[in-house]
Amino acid sequence: MPDRASTVLRGVAEDEAVLVVNAGSSSLKMQLLPQRQHVHIERIGESGPGGGPGVADHGEAFRIALARLREQAPSVRLLACGHRVVHGGEHFREPVLIDDSVQEVIRQLNRLAPLHNPAGLAGIEAARSELSDIPHVAVFDTAFHASLPEQAYLTGLPYEYYTDHGIRNYGFHGTNHDHVSRQAAGLLGRHRDELSLITLHLGNGASAAAVKHGRSFDTSMGFTPLAGLLMGTRTGDLDPGIILHLLADGKSLLELDQLLNRQSGLKGLSGRSNDMRDLRRAAAAGDRRARLAITVYAYRVKKEIGALAAAMDGLDAVVFTGGIGENDAAIREEILQGMDWLGIELDNERNLAGNSLVSTATSRVAVLVVKADEEGLIAEQTLAVLRAAGAA
Ligand code: ADP
């Protein structure tokens, strides 16, 4: 087993739990912590197997998932419910206890994140009505990036687009960038406040963050989670002129949305799959486009490391996390190849063995692999909010 650290919930009895709710546009993940019992419901709002009735909406999905969790853990008493919400805008800079007015502000933020926030809101509505006797806390994907300096969050649009329309870079995956940067500092035996770290969240979605002295200093995602690195099905950064060109060519908004968010990235380049494991197999069997997709993917991450190291005026460690970052030793090697001039030396044996520390003893910059644990951090932050409010 890899020796990676994970989250622990302090002060929670064996028969107590925090319920973490992570609602996606057509899925719902729920987990009890610290027990780690979990349920994942997919294809919400679609027909069931064989065209039969499926799960109608997030409300029904929540009730089904809760019933399953109660079967799995009948004697557990719920202390609180922590909700993952993608977009907190500029309003929510940290986790918050949910009441009707908070729920209303989250609803207003749907405007900024129409693809992502409505699901989080639906999860909150369902959970607050089914579990009205426990406190609910919202934990925002954007919150850790609230510390971005102006130079990082402003776009090149006229300033009024920021002041009047809220158009700026917000950054996402903040909960996990926060979590793995803390874990990395712990593994190095250092304080996060004295380190310059680059955290690479490489899952289906992918983002990089510069965590300087404990705060998010820049990040690759922007106004939406479409920006930055190449992803499973998303383009990441691309010349905005291409969008104008496609619009002029007659593509509709909906078609563009599908193209940029769902048909591009690893899937679009390979013409095969958004799953890195499939691409590895195909590339090993000689598939040129699968190999090309992986090469572009690694190149974009490498360039981002260079950019963020320059932005922070230095670098102490690079941290890999997410399904690809944690499990694909070859991608770590491809990304970091030739970066010894920057002080990054990968130890091939450690890398293949899947250790937490995968750099050589002489590497000036440490390279670490840390397991993503959004749920663990959401549970921790939920309890912290309640303790601060005197409610737990
Ligand atoms: P999400 O962003 O949906 O939470 P994950 O963090 O689970 O996604 O990452 C999913 C990605 O991780 C997929 O591309 C999958 O192929 C990749 N992955 C998982 N295990 C491995 C592995 N052993 N080797 C390479 N890629 C892997």
Residues whose N, C-alpha, C, O or C-beta is under 5 A from the ligand:
A	BS01	ADP	L202 G203 N204 G205 N274 D275 M276 R277 G322 G323 I324 N327 D328
